Amino acid sequence: MRKLIESNHVSLGGEVGSNEWAFPYLDEDHLAYAKDLLFGADMLLLGRKTYEGLSSAYPTMPKGDGGVPADFVDRMNDIPKYVASTTLRHTTWNATVISGDVAPFVADLKQQPGGNIVKYGNGPLDVTLMQHGLIDEFHLLVTPVATGRGRHLFEDIDGAPAMRLLDVKPFKSGVVLLTYTPS
């Protein structure tokens, strides 16, 4: 059975969804983590907004030379992606729109043999996934910034489950990777 792993950058105040404050903290520790996560997966699960952001960036992203390593960019471009959206009809970037009810579709994906499923981003898809107990691990990259505004982690989720801490890993940049599982 596959694990569904959600990975998110979170500010000290619990805000998510802004790359502007996360980018300065993307160091070699983060790259090692991101590569292990991505190469341990054989598919991505994305909401529409995350899909649109990533699919506009990665196909034309410069590789290497101080930027994102070529093998990471190639893997992001090549890995199959499933997109949960009620408005998106057509995709590119090796992606498929999930038609119908997302929860049984994802539950079925998890039952199939293969590597992990990685979900980036935090938004409406999380409500569905958490209501159905489909997320196995939360990887929270707590970033040492206080923004004071923005969307908050789990803000739309009522009755979120208690979490059990699995691992803590500090990065040289000051980011702390917290790995939780619903208890």
N, C-alpha and C positions, 0 to 999 in steps of 0.2 A: 504494500500500500504506500502510495506517495504521501509526502508531507506538503502541506500548503504553508509557505513561509511568507509573511508580510514584512517588508523592510522599509523603514521610514526614518528620515532625519526629523528630529524633534528639538525645539529650542528649550531652554530652561523653563520657560513659561508654558510649555506644552503646545506651542504653535507648530504647524506642519505646512508643507506645500510651498515653501519659498526657497528657491535655489540661491537667491542672492546672499543670504546669510550662511548657507551651508558650504558654498564653493570654497571659501578661504580655508576650510578645514579638511579638504580632500587631500590627504597626505598618503605616504606609502603604506601606512597601516590600513587606511580606508581602501586603497586599491587592492591590497592583499585580501581583505575581507570581501570586497565586491567581486573579485575574481573567483574566490572559493565559492561564494553563493551562486554566481551565475553559471559557473562550470559544473556545479553540483546539481543543476536543474536541467530539465529537458523541455521546459515550456514556461512561458510567462502568462500571467493573468493580469489584465489591465482594465481599468475603467476608461471611459471615453477620453476624458481630459488628459490623463497620463499617457494614453496611447497617442493622442494627437501631438503632445509635446515631444515625446521620445521619437515618434516616427518622422517628425520634421527635422530632428537634430541628427540622428545616427546615420542615415543613409549618405549624408554628405560630410560627415565629421572627419576632420583631418586625423590621421593615425600617426602615433609615435611622435618623435621630435619634441618631447616635453609635454605632449598632449596625452590623450587617452591611448593606451597601448593598442596596437593593431589587432592582436588576438581578442581583446575585449570588444572592440568595435565590431569585428567580424562575427563574434559570437552573438552580440546583441542583434545584429542584422539577420543572422541565419536562424536563430532559435524560433520555433513556432510560438505564436502568440494568440491568445484568445482574448477578445475584447467584449466586455459587458456594456451594452448600450441599447437604449430604446430608440435612438434617433439615427445612429450611424448605420448606413446600409452597405457601403462598399469600403473595403480596406486595401491597403498595400502593405509592404514591409513584412511579408510572410505572416499575416494576421487573418484571423477569422472572427467575424462577429458571432457572438452566441445568440442564437435565435431561441426564443421561448424563455422558460423559467431558468434563471441562472443557478439556483441552489441545486436542483437535481443534476444539472449538467456538470457542475463542479464536483459534486459528490461522486458522479460516475468517473470523472477524470482521476480523482484520487484513488479509486479502486483499481485502475489499470496499472500494469507493471511499468516501471520506469523511474526516472530520477524525480527530484523535488519539483514542485511548481512554485515559482517565485512571483509574488505580487508586489509591485511598487506603487506608491501613492496611497492616499487616504481620502476617502470620500464616500459617496452613496453606496458603492459596491460593498464597502465594509459592513454597512448595516445588514445587508442580506447575508453576507458570509458569517457574521457573528451571530445573528439570530438563529442560524442553522448549525452553529458549532463547527464550521468548516475550516477555520484557521487553526493550524497546529502550533505555530510559533510566531511570535512577534519579535522582530529584531528592531529595537529602538536605538538609533544613533543619537544619543543626547549630546547636543552641540552647545558649547559654552557661550551662548549669546542669549540676551533677553530682548525680545522684540516688542513685547507689550501689546501687539495687535496681530490679527490674522486668524485663520481657521485653526481650531484646536483638535488635537488628537481625540477621537471618539466623541466629538461634540454632539453628533446626531444619534448616538447610540444609547438607548435607555436600558438600564439593567445589564450593563456589560459584566461579563463574568469576572470573578476574582482570578488573579494571575499568580503563577508560581514562578519564581526566578530560577532559571536554569544556568545562566552564566553571566559574568561581568568581565568585560575586557576593555581596559583603558588604552587609548591611542596616544601617541606622542603629542598630537595636536591639541589634546584636552578633551576630545570627543570620548564618550564612554559608550560602548556597545552593551546594551542590556538585552538579554534574551529571555523571554517569558513564554510560558505555555498556559493556556486556560486550565485552571485547576478543577 
